[in-house]
Amino acid sequence: MNPPDLGGDDPAAFRALYLWADDPEREFWPGPVQNQVRELIAPGPGRLDPDGLRHEITEWARAQTSRFRACTGLPAVRRIVLNCAPLALKAGAWLQWLVGAGDADRQLSMDVLALYAEDVGAGRPGEDRAARYRRLMEGAGLAGRIVPEDRLATDLQIADRSFRLAALLLAASRYPAAFAPELLGADLCLRWVGVLPPLHAVRDGLDRSAATARTWSALDLGASADRSLAAVRTYLGENPGDDRSWRAVRWTLDELRAWSDELYDLSGRALDPAFEMAELLRHRAREASAYHHDYRLEGRTLAEWFGAGADQMLGALARSRLVRPGRPDASPLLRDLIGAGGPMFRVFSPEDLAVIRRWIASLGETAAPEAAAPAPAALSVAPSAPERAVVREAAPEAASEAASEAAPATVREAYRRLLQRDDSPAIRGYALDYARGWLERSRAGIERMKSPPRRWEPGTLRHWLREQHDRHDEQFRAGESLAVPPRESVIDTFLQLAPLNLIDGGWLGGFTDHRHAVGDLGRVLFATYWDELGNGELPLNHPLIYRDLMREMGFDLPPTASREFAEWPGFRDESFELPVYWLALSRFPRTFLPETLGLNLAMELSGVGGTYRRDRAALRTYGFSSRYADVHNTIDNVATGHSAWAVDAIDCHLAVLAERSGSEAAADAWLRIRTGFRSLRPPAQGAPAPSR
C-alpha cells in the first residue's frame, strides 16, 4: 500500500491514511506523508494560556455533552458509536513511538509510557481502552463492523471527517522526532476532554449492560490528565520557549469542534428513515446497477435509477408497487424479493433490513391495497466485499535526505541510529540484514542443540523451565568455592555490558506499537518491557539502576542515545554487537515474532538462579550495590516472573497456531523460536554471552 496523498481535496484520503499509519512495519521514513501531515498539523502562532485553554476545553465538552444527550433513538446512537470508533479504538496510540530504547530512563519517558500503559491495559487482557470500546459496539449491535479491524476504514456509515484526527495523530506518531510536542499537546487536549461528548448519548441510549461503569471509565481519558500535563511541562522544561504543545492543544480542540458539529448533524439526520434508506441505496448503487438492467420503474431501468441518484430513486421506489406505505410485512420488496426464497435473499444484512423496514413504516398509509407486484428475478443485488475508499496515492518515494542517507558504517554508529524510532531506507535495510545474518548464524547446527526441547508439546515448557532453574542452581553451588574475579575484571565486565543493560528490554521495543500492545500475545511482551522500565517508577527503572552502578564504579557515562555514548573510548566495539541485534530485531516485531519469543525466553532465563547470584557475590565483595542483579533474580523467576511469562507467551502462540494452521506450522514456528533462543549465544560469537 503506497502512502496516501493528502495534498488534494479528497476527504476520503484520511481513511487510507488511517490504514497506512496503523501498520507497525510500514516504511515510515521522511517523505510526502510527513510533509503533508506537517502542513495539516499547523497550529496558529502566539502564546496561549494553559489555564484558559483547559477552561475552554472543559466548557466546550460540557456544552457538547448536553447537546448530544438530547440525541435519542437507536439509529442516532448507533451512528454515534460508529463515528467515535476511529479515535476511540486507537486511544493512546499517538504515544506509541514517543519513547525509544535510548531514552527510557528519563522522567518524560516514564510519564509518556505510564499514560500509554494505562491506555493499553499494561498487559491485562480485556482492560485496554480499545477492548472496552469494542464491548460498547457489541452492546449497540455493531461488533461485526470491525471484524477484521481494517474493515472500519471502509464503513461508509462513518463520515470521512471521523477519520481525520485519528489518522493524523497515528501518522504523526510514526515520526516521533518531528512531532513529539504536537503529540503531547494533542494527548493533553483529549485527556482534558475526558469522554468524547457524543458518547454521552450512547450511555443514555443503550441498555446499561452495554455501558457499564468499567466500560465508561475506560472511555474517560480525563483521569490521566494530570500526568499528561506533567509530561507537557517536563517537555517544556527541557525545551524552553517551544510552545508547540500548547498550540497543538488548540489545534486538537478545533479538530474536535469541527468533527463534533458534523456528527451532531449526522446523528440527527440518521433519525429520518428516508435519510437512512437513501444512504443505503447510495452505498449499494455501484454493485446493484450491474444486476438491474431489465426491471423497469416508471419507464426507466433500475440501473438508470441507481445512476440518477439515491433521492430520485427513493421517490420512485416509494410510488411503486413494491412498497405498501406503512406496511413493511405486506410490501413485496420485503415479502417476496428479500424474504427466504426470493431473488434477493441474504443480499441485505439484518441491519439493512431494519433500515428498509423503518423507511416503509414511516411512509404511512396513503393508498388502498393493490395487487401484489410480481417478484422480478432480475431484481437482485450481488453481495460484495465492503467498498474501499478511493484515494489518490503518492509515489512511494522517500525525501531526498532520507533516500541518500548512508547505512551505518560501524556497529557503534548502528547502535546510536537504531536507538531512534524514526525510520529511513538505510537504517531499515541495515537492521533487516543484521537481524537476518545474526539469526542465520544462530540457526547453524541447531539440530544438535538439546535445549530447549527439539519438539514442543503443550505443558512441556513449564517442566523444562524448572529443570533449567535447577541446573543453574547446581552450577552456582558447584562454583561457590571458586574465587571471585579480581576487582578490575569485575568492573570491566560490567562496564562492557553497559551498552546492553542501559537498554534493558530493548529486544521488546517493537511491542509498544498499539496493534501489538493490545493483542493477546503482544500485551504479555509489552507488560514485560514495561516491567523492565519500572512500571513508571524511576527508582525501579532498570537502566537507571545500572547507570547508578556505573557511577559507583567511577563512570559517569554520557546519555545512552547520544553520539558521545556510542563513541565513548572505554567501550570495546564488540560490546555493541548484541545490543544492535536487539534493536534490529525490535524493528520487525511481526516479521520476527517467533525469534523474538525465543530470545525473550533466553534473556529472562539467562541469569536466574545462577549468574545473578554470582554477580551479586562479586559486586558485594568489592563494596558495590548488587541491586541490579537482585532485582533481576526476583522479577525473572520461573514461577511467576518474566521467565514464566516468556513460556506462557510461547505456549499461547503455538497453541493458537496449531489450532488455526496445523501441527506442521506450529513445528516450523517452534524451530524459529529455538533459533531465537540460541541467538543470545550464537556460534562463533566474538564476545562471551552476557547474563543480561
C-alpha positions as CSV (number, residue, x, y, z in Angstrom):
1,M,0.0,0.0,0.0
2,N,1.5,3.3,-1.1
3,P,1.2,6.3,1.2
4,P,-2.0,8.3,0.5
5,D,-1.8,11.7,-1.0
6,L,-3.3,14.3,1.4
7,G,-2.4,17.2,-0.8
8,G,-5.7,17.3,-2.7
9,D,-9.3,18.0,-1.6
10,D,-10.4,14.4,-1.2
11,P,-11.6,13.9,2.4
12,A,-11.7,10.1,1.9
13,A,-7.8,10.2,1.8
14,F,-7.9,10.2,5.6
15,R,-9.4,6.7,5.6
16,A,-6.4,5.5,3.6
17,L,-4.1,7.3,5.9
18,Y,-5.7,5.7,8.9
19,L,-5.0,2.2,7.5
20,W,-1.5,3.2,6.2
21,A,-0.3,4.6,9.6
22,D,-1.7,1.7,11.6
23,D,0.6,-0.9,10.2
24,P,3.6,-1.3,12.6
25,E,6.0,-2.4,9.9
26,R,5.2,0.2,7.2
27,E,8.1,2.1,5.8
28,F,7.8,5.4,7.7
29,W,10.7,7.3,6.5
30,P,10.6,11.0,5.7
31,G,8.7,11.8,2.5
32,P,5.4,13.2,1.2
33,V,3.2,11.9,4.1
34,Q,5.3,13.5,6.8
35,N,5.4,16.8,4.9
36,Q,1.6,16.8,4.3
37,V,0.9,15.9,7.9
38,R,3.1,18.8,9.0
39,E,1.0,21.2,6.8
40,L,-2.2,19.9,8.3
41,I,-1.0,19.9,11.9
42,A,-0.2,23.6,11.8
43,P,-1.3,25.3,15.0
44,G,-1.6,29.0,14.8
45,P,1.1,31.4,16.2
46,G,1.1,33.1,19.5
47,R,1.5,32.0,23.1
48,L,-1.5,30.5,24.8
49,D,-2.7,30.5,28.4
50,P,-2.8,26.9,29.6
51,D,-5.4,27.6,32.3
52,G,-7.6,29.4,29.8
53,L,-7.2,26.5,27.4
54,R,-8.3,24.0,30.0
55,H,-11.3,26.0,30.9
56,E,-12.3,26.5,27.3
57,I,-12.0,22.8,26.6
58,T,-13.9,21.6,29.6
59,E,-16.7,24.2,28.9
60,W,-16.9,23.1,25.3
61,A,-17.1,19.4,26.4
62,R,-19.8,20.2,28.9
63,A,-21.9,22.1,26.3
64,Q,-21.4,19.3,23.7
65,T,-22.4,16.7,26.3
66,S,-25.7,18.4,27.0
67,R,-26.3,18.8,23.3
68,F,-25.7,15.1,22.5
69,R,-27.7,13.9,25.4
70,A,-30.7,15.2,23.5
71,C,-29.9,12.7,20.7
72,T,-32.3,9.8,21.3
73,G,-33.2,6.8,19.2
74,L,-31.2,3.8,18.3
75,P,-30.3,4.9,14.7
76,A,-28.7,8.1,16.2
77,V,-26.9,6.2,18.9
78,R,-25.5,3.6,16.5
79,R,-24.3,6.3,14.2
80,I,-22.5,8.0,17.1
81,V,-20.9,4.7,18.2
82,L,-19.6,4.1,14.7
83,N,-18.3,7.6,14.2
84,C,-16.4,7.7,17.5
85,A,-14.8,4.3,16.8
86,P,-11.8,5.5,14.7
87,L,-10.5,7.6,17.6
88,A,-11.8,5.5,20.5
89,L,-10.3,2.2,19.2
90,K,-6.9,3.9,19.0
91,A,-7.0,5.7,22.3
92,G,-3.4,6.5,23.3
93,A,-1.9,5.1,20.1
94,W,-0.5,8.5,19.3
95,L,2.0,7.9,22.1
96,Q,3.2,4.5,20.8
97,W,6.6,5.6,19.5
98,L,7.4,8.6,21.6
99,V,9.9,6.7,23.8
100,G,12.9,4.9,22.3
101,A,15.2,2.4,24.0
102,G,17.9,5.0,24.5
103,D,15.8,7.5,26.5
104,A,13.7,5.1,28.6
105,D,15.4,6.3,31.8
106,R,14.0,9.9,31.6
107,Q,11.2,11.4,33.6
108,L,9.4,12.5,30.4
109,S,9.7,8.9,29.0
110,M,8.2,7.5,32.2
111,D,5.3,10.0,32.1
112,V,4.5,9.1,28.5
113,L,4.8,5.4,29.0
114,A,2.7,5.5,32.1
115,L,-0.1,7.2,30.1
116,Y,0.3,4.7,27.3
117,A,0.4,1.7,29.7
118,E,-2.9,2.7,31.2
119,D,-4.4,3.1,27.7
120,V,-3.3,-0.4,26.6
121,G,-4.1,-2.1,29.9
122,A,-0.5,-2.8,30.7
123,G,-0.8,-6.5,29.9
124,R,-4.2,-7.1,31.5
125,P,-6.4,-9.0,29.0
126,G,-9.5,-7.0,28.0
127,E,-8.6,-4.0,30.1
128,D,-7.3,-1.8,27.3
129,R,-9.5,1.1,26.2
130,A,-9.9,-0.4,22.7
131,A,-11.3,-3.6,24.1
132,R,-13.8,-1.7,26.3
133,Y,-14.9,0.3,23.3
134,R,-15.5,-2.9,21.3
135,R,-17.7,-4.1,24.1
136,L,-19.7,-0.9,23.7
137,M,-20.0,-1.6,20.0
138,E,-21.3,-5.1,20.8
139,G,-23.9,-3.6,23.0
140,A,-25.0,-1.4,20.1
141,G,-25.1,-4.4,17.8
142,L,-22.1,-3.2,15.8
143,A,-19.4,-5.8,16.7
144,G,-19.4,-7.2,13.1
145,R,-18.5,-3.8,11.7
146,I,-14.9,-4.1,12.9
147,V,-14.1,-7.7,12.0
148,P,-11.4,-7.6,10.7
149,E,-10.4,-4.3,12.3
150,D,-9.3,-2.8,9.0
151,R,-12.9,-3.0,7.8
152,L,-13.6,0.1,9.9
153,A,-12.0,2.3,7.3
154,T,-14.3,1.0,4.6
155,D,-17.5,1.6,6.5
156,L,-19.4,4.2,4.7
157,Q,-21.7,4.9,7.6
158,I,-18.7,6.5,9.2
159,A,-18.1,10.0,7.9
160,D,-14.8,10.9,6.3
161,R,-14.3,13.6,9.0
162,S,-14.4,10.9,11.7
163,F,-11.1,9.5,10.4
164,R,-9.3,12.8,10.1
165,L,-8.0,13.5,13.7
166,A,-7.2,9.8,14.4
167,A,-5.4,9.4,11.1
168,L,-3.3,12.5,11.5
169,L,-2.3,11.5,15.1
170,L,-1.4,8.0,14.0
171,A,0.6,9.2,11.1
172,A,2.4,11.8,13.3
173,S,3.2,9.1,15.9
174,R,5.4,7.4,13.2
175,Y,7.6,10.4,13.1
176,P,8.3,11.0,16.9
177,A,11.3,13.2,16.4
178,A,9.3,15.6,14.2
179,F,6.0,15.6,16.1
180,A,6.8,14.9,19.8
181,P,5.5,18.3,21.1
182,E,2.4,18.2,18.9
183,L,1.6,14.6,20.1
184,L,2.0,15.6,23.7
185,G,-0.3,18.6,23.2
186,A,-3.0,16.6,21.4
187,D,-2.9,14.0,24.1
188,L,-3.4,16.7,26.8
189,C,-6.4,18.1,24.9
190,L,-8.0,14.7,24.6
191,R,-7.5,14.0,28.3
192,W,-8.9,17.4,29.3
193,V,-12.0,16.5,27.2
194,G,-12.3,13.2,29.0
195,V,-15.1,11.2,27.4
196,L,-15.8,12.2,23.8
197,P,-19.0,14.2,24.2
198,P,-21.1,12.4,21.6
199,L,-20.7,9.2,23.7
200,H,-23.0,10.6,26.4
201,A,-25.9,10.0,24.1
202,V,-24.8,6.4,23.9
203,R,-24.6,6.0,27.6
204,D,-28.2,7.2,27.9
205,G,-29.5,5.5,24.8
206,L,-28.2,2.0,25.3
207,D,-29.1,-0.7,27.8
208,R,-27.0,-0.2,30.9
209,S,-25.4,-3.6,30.4
210,A,-23.7,-2.2,27.3
211,A,-22.4,0.8,29.1
212,T,-21.2,-0.4,32.4
213,A,-19.2,1.7,34.9
214,R,-16.0,-0.1,33.9
215,T,-16.5,0.5,30.2
216,W,-17.4,4.1,30.9
217,S,-14.3,4.5,33.0
218,A,-12.2,3.1,30.2
219,L,-13.6,5.6,27.7
220,D,-12.7,8.5,30.0
221,L,-9.2,9.8,29.4
222,G,-9.7,12.5,31.9
223,A,-8.3,10.5,34.9
224,S,-4.9,10.7,33.3
225,A,-5.0,14.5,32.6
226,D,-2.6,15.5,35.4
227,R,0.1,13.1,34.2
228,S,-0.4,14.3,30.6
229,L,0.0,17.9,31.8
230,A,3.1,16.8,33.7
231,A,4.6,15.4,30.5
232,V,3.9,18.6,28.7
233,R,5.6,20.7,31.4
234,T,8.6,18.3,31.6
235,Y,9.0,18.7,27.8
236,L,8.8,22.5,28.2
237,G,11.4,22.4,30.9
238,E,13.7,20.5,28.6
239,N,12.8,22.8,25.6
240,P,12.2,26.3,27.0
241,G,10.4,28.6,24.5
242,D,8.9,25.8,22.5
243,D,5.2,26.3,22.7
244,R,4.1,23.8,20.0
245,S,2.5,21.6,22.6
246,W,0.1,24.4,23.7
247,R,-0.6,25.3,20.1
248,A,-1.3,21.7,19.4
249,V,-3.9,21.7,22.2
250,R,-5.7,24.4,20.4
251,W,-5.4,22.7,17.0
252,T,-6.8,19.4,18.5
253,L,-9.8,21.3,20.0
254,D,-10.5,22.9,16.6
255,E,-10.5,19.5,15.0
256,L,-12.8,18.1,17.7
257,R,-15.2,21.0,17.3
258,A,-15.5,20.5,13.5
259,W,-16.0,16.8,13.9
260,S,-18.5,17.1,16.7
261,D,-20.6,19.6,14.8
262,E,-20.7,17.3,11.8
263,L,-21.5,14.3,13.8
264,Y,-24.3,16.1,15.6
265,D,-25.9,16.9,12.3
266,L,-25.4,13.4,11.0
267,S,-26.9,11.7,14.1
268,G,-29.9,13.9,13.8
269,R,-30.4,13.0,10.1
270,A,-29.9,9.4,11.0
271,L,-33.3,9.5,12.8
272,D,-35.0,10.2,9.5
273,P,-35.8,6.8,7.9
274,A,-35.7,8.4,4.4
275,F,-32.1,9.6,5.1
276,E,-31.0,6.1,6.1
277,M,-32.8,4.4,3.2
278,A,-31.3,6.9,0.7
279,E,-27.9,6.3,2.2
280,L,-28.3,2.5,1.8
281,L,-29.2,2.9,-1.8
282,R,-26.3,5.2,-2.4
283,H,-23.8,2.8,-0.8
284,R,-25.1,-0.2,-2.8
285,A,-25.6,1.6,-6.1
286,R,-22.3,0.6,-7.7
287,E,-22.7,-3.1,-7.2
288,A,-26.5,-3.1,-7.7
289,S,-26.5,-1.3,-11.0
290,A,-24.8,-4.3,-12.7
291,Y,-27.8,-6.5,-12.0
292,H,-30.7,-4.3,-12.8
293,H,-30.8,-3.6,-16.5
294,D,-34.1,-5.3,-17.1
295,Y,-36.6,-4.4,-14.4
296,R,-38.2,-1.0,-15.2
297,L,-39.7,1.5,-12.8
298,E,-41.7,4.5,-14.2
299,G,-40.2,3.9,-17.6
300,R,-36.6,3.6,-16.5
301,T,-34.5,0.6,-15.6
302,L,-33.4,0.3,-12.1
303,A,-29.8,0.6,-13.3
304,E,-30.7,4.0,-14.7
305,W,-32.4,5.0,-11.4
306,F,-29.2,4.0,-9.5
307,G,-27.3,6.3,-11.8
308,A,-29.7,9.1,-11.3
309,G,-29.1,9.4,-7.6
310,A,-30.5,7.9,-4.4
311,D,-33.0,10.7,-3.6
312,Q,-34.8,10.3,-7.0
313,M,-34.8,6.6,-6.8
314,L,-36.2,6.7,-3.3
315,G,-39.2,8.6,-4.5
316,A,-39.8,6.3,-7.4
317,L,-39.5,3.2,-5.2
318,A,-42.0,4.7,-2.7
319,R,-44.5,5.2,-5.5
320,S,-44.0,1.7,-6.9
321,R,-46.0,-1.5,-6.4
322,L,-43.0,-2.9,-4.5
323,V,-43.9,-0.8,-1.4
324,R,-47.0,-0.8,0.7
325,P,-46.7,2.5,2.6
326,G,-46.8,1.9,6.4
327,R,-46.9,-1.9,5.9
328,P,-43.5,-3.4,5.7
329,D,-44.6,-7.0,6.0
330,A,-47.1,-6.6,3.2
331,S,-44.6,-4.9,0.8
332,P,-43.4,-7.2,-2.0
333,L,-39.9,-5.7,-1.6
334,L,-39.6,-7.3,1.8
335,R,-42.1,-10.2,1.5
336,D,-41.2,-11.6,-2.0
337,L,-37.9,-10.2,-3.1
338,I,-35.8,-10.2,0.1
339,G,-37.5,-12.9,2.0
340,A,-36.5,-16.6,2.1
341,G,-36.7,-18.0,-1.4
342,G,-36.7,-14.6,-3.0
343,P,-34.1,-13.5,-5.6
344,M,-32.6,-11.0,-3.1
345,F,-32.4,-13.4,-0.1
346,R,-29.4,-12.7,2.1
347,V,-28.3,-9.8,-0.1
348,F,-29.1,-7.4,2.8
349,S,-27.8,-7.7,6.3
350,P,-30.2,-7.7,9.2
351,E,-29.2,-4.1,9.9
352,D,-30.0,-3.2,6.2
353,L,-33.4,-4.9,6.5
354,A,-34.2,-2.9,9.6
355,V,-33.5,0.3,7.7
356,I,-35.8,-0.8,4.8
357,R,-38.5,-1.8,7.3
358,R,-38.3,1.6,9.2
359,W,-38.5,3.5,5.9
360,I,-41.6,1.7,4.6
361,A,-43.3,2.0,8.0
362,S,-42.6,5.8,8.0
363,L,-44.4,6.3,4.7
364,G,-47.8,5.8,6.3
365,E,-51.0,4.5,4.7
366,T,-51.5,6.6,1.5
367,A,-53.3,4.3,-0.8
368,A,-55.6,1.3,-0.8
369,P,-54.0,-2.1,-1.1
370,E,-53.1,-3.1,-4.6
371,A,-52.4,-6.5,-6.2
372,A,-49.1,-7.8,-5.3
373,A,-46.4,-6.9,-7.8
374,P,-44.6,-9.9,-9.4
375,A,-41.2,-10.5,-8.0
376,P,-38.8,-10.0,-10.9
377,A,-35.9,-12.4,-11.0
378,A,-33.6,-9.7,-12.2
379,L,-34.2,-7.5,-9.1
380,S,-31.2,-8.7,-7.1
381,V,-28.0,-7.2,-5.7
382,A,-25.0,-9.4,-5.7
383,P,-23.2,-9.3,-2.3
384,S,-19.7,-8.0,-2.4
385,A,-16.9,-7.0,-0.1
386,P,-17.2,-3.6,1.5
387,E,-16.2,-0.9,-0.9
388,R,-12.9,0.7,-0.2
389,A,-12.3,4.4,-0.2
390,V,-10.9,5.6,-3.5
391,V,-8.0,7.9,-2.9
392,R,-5.1,9.2,-4.8
393,E,-1.8,7.6,-3.9
394,A,1.5,9.4,-3.9
395,A,4.6,7.9,-5.4
396,P,6.4,5.8,-2.8
397,E,9.5,7.9,-2.7
398,A,11.4,9.0,0.3
399,A,12.6,12.5,0.8
400,S,16.0,13.2,-0.8
401,E,17.7,13.4,2.6
402,A,16.4,10.1,3.8
403,A,16.9,8.3,0.4
404,S,20.5,9.4,0.1
405,E,21.4,8.6,3.7
406,A,24.2,6.0,4.0
407,A,23.9,2.8,6.1
408,P,25.8,2.8,9.4
409,A,29.5,2.3,8.8
410,T,30.2,0.8,12.2
411,V,28.4,-1.2,14.8
412,R,28.7,1.9,17.2
413,E,27.0,4.1,14.6
414,A,24.3,1.5,14.1
415,Y,23.7,1.4,17.9
416,R,23.2,5.2,18.0
417,R,20.9,5.3,15.0
418,L,18.8,2.3,15.9
419,L,18.1,3.8,19.3
420,Q,15.9,6.3,17.5
421,R,12.4,5.3,16.4
422,D,12.4,7.4,13.2
423,D,13.0,5.3,10.1
424,S,15.0,5.6,6.8
425,P,15.7,3.3,3.9
426,A,19.3,2.9,5.0
427,I,18.7,2.1,8.7
428,R,15.8,-0.2,7.9
429,G,17.9,-2.1,5.4
430,Y,20.8,-2.4,7.8
431,A,18.5,-3.6,10.6
432,L,16.9,-6.3,8.5
433,D,20.2,-7.5,7.1
434,Y,21.8,-7.5,10.6
435,A,19.0,-9.4,12.2
436,R,18.8,-12.0,9.4
437,G,22.6,-12.5,9.4
438,W,22.6,-13.0,13.2
439,L,19.7,-15.4,13.0
440,E,21.3,-17.4,10.2
441,R,24.4,-17.8,12.3
442,S,22.2,-18.9,15.2
443,R,20.4,-21.5,13.1
444,A,23.6,-23.2,12.0
445,G,23.9,-26.7,13.6
446,I,20.7,-26.1,15.7
447,E,19.6,-29.7,15.2
448,R,22.4,-30.7,17.6
449,M,21.1,-28.3,20.3
450,K,19.2,-30.2,23.0
451,S,17.8,-27.3,24.9
452,P,15.0,-26.1,24.6
453,P,13.5,-29.5,23.6
454,R,13.5,-30.4,20.0
455,R,9.8,-30.8,20.0
456,W,7.1,-28.6,21.5
457,E,4.0,-30.1,23.2
458,P,1.5,-28.3,25.4
459,G,2.7,-28.2,29.0
460,T,6.3,-29.4,28.4
461,L,7.9,-25.9,28.5
462,R,7.0,-25.3,32.2
463,H,8.6,-28.5,33.2
464,W,11.7,-27.7,31.1
465,L,11.9,-24.2,32.7
466,R,12.1,-25.6,36.2
467,E,14.7,-28.1,35.1
468,Q,16.8,-25.2,33.8
469,H,16.4,-23.3,37.0
470,D,17.6,-26.4,39.0
471,R,20.6,-26.7,36.6
472,H,21.5,-23.1,37.2
473,D,21.3,-23.6,40.9
474,E,23.5,-26.7,40.8
475,Q,26.1,-24.8,38.7
476,F,26.1,-22.0,41.2
477,R,26.6,-24.3,44.2
478,A,29.3,-26.2,42.4
479,G,31.2,-22.9,41.8
480,E,30.6,-21.3,45.2
481,S,34.1,-22.2,46.3
482,L,35.7,-20.6,43.3
483,A,37.5,-17.3,43.9
484,V,35.7,-14.0,42.9
485,P,37.4,-12.5,39.9
486,P,39.8,-9.5,40.5
487,R,38.1,-6.1,41.1
488,E,39.4,-4.8,37.8
489,S,37.9,-7.7,35.9
490,V,34.5,-7.3,37.6
491,I,34.5,-3.6,36.8
492,D,35.5,-4.2,33.2
493,T,32.8,-6.9,32.7
494,F,30.0,-4.7,34.0
495,L,31.3,-1.7,32.0
496,Q,31.3,-3.6,28.7
497,L,27.7,-4.7,29.5
498,A,26.6,-1.1,29.8
499,P,25.5,-0.7,26.1
500,L,23.3,-3.7,26.6
501,N,22.0,-3.2,30.1
502,L,21.2,0.5,29.6
503,I,18.6,-0.5,27.0
504,D,17.2,-3.3,29.2
505,G,14.1,-4.8,27.5
506,G,15.2,-3.3,24.1
507,W,14.5,-6.5,22.2
508,L,10.8,-6.0,23.0
509,G,10.7,-2.3,22.0
510,G,8.6,-3.1,18.9
511,F,5.7,-4.3,21.1
512,T,5.0,-0.8,22.3
513,D,3.2,-0.5,18.9
514,H,-0.5,-0.2,19.7
515,R,-1.6,-3.1,17.5
516,H,0.8,-5.4,19.4
517,A,0.3,-3.9,22.8
518,V,-3.4,-4.6,22.9
519,G,-3.1,-8.0,21.2
520,D,-3.5,-11.3,23.0
521,L,0.2,-12.1,22.7
522,G,1.7,-8.7,22.4
523,R,0.2,-7.5,25.6
524,V,2.3,-10.0,27.5
525,L,5.5,-8.8,25.9
526,F,4.6,-5.2,26.4
527,A,4.0,-5.9,30.1
528,T,7.5,-7.5,30.3
529,Y,9.0,-4.4,28.6
530,W,7.1,-2.1,30.9
531,D,8.2,-4.0,33.9
532,E,11.9,-3.7,32.8
533,L,11.4,0.1,32.9
534,G,9.9,0.1,36.4
535,N,6.3,0.5,35.5
536,G,6.6,4.2,35.6
537,E,8.6,4.5,38.8
538,L,12.0,5.8,38.2
539,P,13.6,4.2,41.3
540,L,12.6,0.8,39.8
541,N,13.8,1.7,36.3
542,H,16.5,-0.9,35.3
543,P,18.6,1.4,33.1
544,L,18.7,3.9,35.9
545,I,19.7,1.3,38.4
546,Y,22.5,0.2,36.1
547,R,23.6,3.8,35.5
548,D,23.8,4.2,39.3
549,L,26.1,1.1,39.4
550,M,28.3,2.6,36.7
551,R,28.7,5.8,38.8
552,E,29.7,3.7,41.8
553,M,32.4,2.2,39.7
554,G,33.6,5.6,38.7
555,F,31.9,6.0,35.3
556,D,29.6,8.9,34.7
557,L,28.5,7.8,31.2
558,P,27.0,10.1,28.6
559,P,23.3,9.8,27.8
560,T,22.7,6.5,26.1
561,A,21.2,7.8,22.9
562,S,24.0,10.4,22.4
563,R,26.8,10.2,19.9
564,E,29.2,10.6,22.8
565,F,28.0,7.4,24.4
566,A,28.4,5.4,21.2
567,E,31.9,6.8,20.6
568,W,33.0,6.5,24.2
569,P,36.5,5.1,24.2
570,G,36.0,2.9,27.3
571,F,33.8,0.5,25.4
572,R,35.0,-2.1,23.0
573,D,33.4,-2.5,19.6
574,E,32.1,-6.0,20.4
575,S,30.2,-4.6,23.3
576,F,27.7,-3.1,20.8
577,E,27.1,-6.3,18.7
578,L,24.4,-8.0,20.8
579,P,22.6,-4.7,21.6
580,V,22.5,-3.8,17.9
581,Y,20.9,-7.2,17.3
582,W,18.3,-6.5,20.0
583,L,17.5,-3.2,18.4
584,A,17.5,-4.5,14.8
585,L,15.1,-7.4,15.8
586,S,12.8,-5.0,17.6
587,R,12.2,-3.1,14.4
588,F,10.3,-6.0,13.0
589,P,8.1,-7.4,15.8
590,R,5.7,-9.1,13.3
591,T,8.3,-10.5,10.9
592,F,10.5,-11.9,13.6
593,L,7.8,-12.8,16.2
594,P,8.9,-16.4,16.8
595,E,12.6,-15.4,17.0
596,T,11.7,-12.7,19.5
597,L,9.7,-15.1,21.6
598,G,12.8,-17.4,21.8
599,L,15.2,-14.6,22.5
600,N,12.8,-13.3,25.2
601,L,12.9,-16.7,26.9
602,A,16.6,-16.9,26.7
603,M,17.1,-13.4,28.1
604,E,14.7,-13.9,31.0
605,L,16.1,-17.3,31.9
606,S,19.8,-16.5,31.3
607,G,20.8,-15.5,34.8
608,V,18.0,-16.7,37.1
609,G,19.3,-18.9,40.0
610,G,22.9,-18.8,38.9
611,T,24.6,-15.9,37.1
612,Y,22.7,-13.2,39.0
613,R,23.8,-14.8,42.3
614,R,27.4,-14.9,41.2
615,D,27.1,-11.3,40.1
616,R,25.7,-10.4,43.5
617,A,28.6,-12.0,45.3
618,A,31.2,-10.3,43.1
619,L,29.6,-6.9,43.5
620,R,29.3,-7.1,47.2
621,T,32.8,-8.4,47.6
622,Y,34.1,-5.0,46.3
623,G,31.5,-2.8,48.0
624,F,29.2,-2.2,45.0
625,S,25.5,-2.3,45.1
626,S,24.0,-5.6,44.0
627,R,20.6,-4.2,43.3
628,Y,20.7,-4.7,39.6
629,A,21.4,-8.4,40.0
630,D,19.0,-8.8,42.9
631,V,16.0,-7.2,41.1
632,H,16.5,-9.4,38.1
633,N,16.9,-12.6,40.0
634,T,13.4,-11.9,41.6
635,I,11.4,-10.5,38.7
636,D,12.7,-13.1,36.2
637,N,11.8,-16.0,38.5
638,V,10.5,-19.2,36.9
639,A,7.2,-19.4,38.9
640,T,5.5,-16.1,38.4
641,G,8.2,-13.8,36.9
642,H,9.4,-12.9,33.4
643,S,10.7,-16.4,32.7
644,A,7.2,-17.8,33.4
645,W,5.6,-15.1,31.3
646,A,8.0,-15.9,28.4
647,V,7.0,-19.6,28.5
648,D,3.3,-18.6,28.6
649,A,3.7,-16.4,25.6
650,I,5.3,-19.2,23.6
651,D,2.7,-21.7,24.7
652,C,-0.1,-19.3,23.8
653,H,1.4,-18.6,20.3
654,L,2.0,-22.2,19.4
655,A,-1.3,-23.5,20.7
656,V,-3.2,-20.9,18.6
657,L,-1.0,-21.6,15.6
658,A,-1.5,-25.3,15.8
659,E,-5.3,-24.9,16.1
660,R,-5.5,-22.5,13.2
661,S,-2.8,-23.7,10.8
662,G,-2.0,-27.2,11.9
663,S,0.8,-29.0,13.7
664,E,3.3,-28.5,10.9
665,A,3.0,-24.7,11.1
666,A,3.5,-24.9,14.9
667,A,6.6,-27.1,14.4
668,D,8.1,-24.6,11.9
669,A,7.4,-21.8,14.4
670,W,9.0,-23.8,17.2
671,L,12.2,-24.2,15.2
672,R,12.3,-20.4,14.7
673,I,11.7,-20.0,18.5
674,R,14.6,-22.3,19.2
675,T,16.7,-20.2,16.8
676,G,15.7,-17.1,18.7
677,F,16.6,-18.7,22.0
678,R,20.0,-19.6,20.6
679,S,20.5,-16.2,19.2
680,L,21.5,-14.9,22.6
681,R,24.7,-17.0,22.3
682,P,25.1,-17.8,18.6
683,P,28.1,-19.9,17.4
684,A,31.3,-18.1,16.7
685,Q,30.2,-15.0,18.6
686,G,33.3,-12.9,19.4
687,A,32.4,-11.8,22.9
688,P,31.2,-14.1,25.7
689,A,27.4,-14.1,26.2
690,P,26.2,-11.8,28.9
691,S,24.0,-12.8,31.7
692,R,21.6,-9.9,30.9
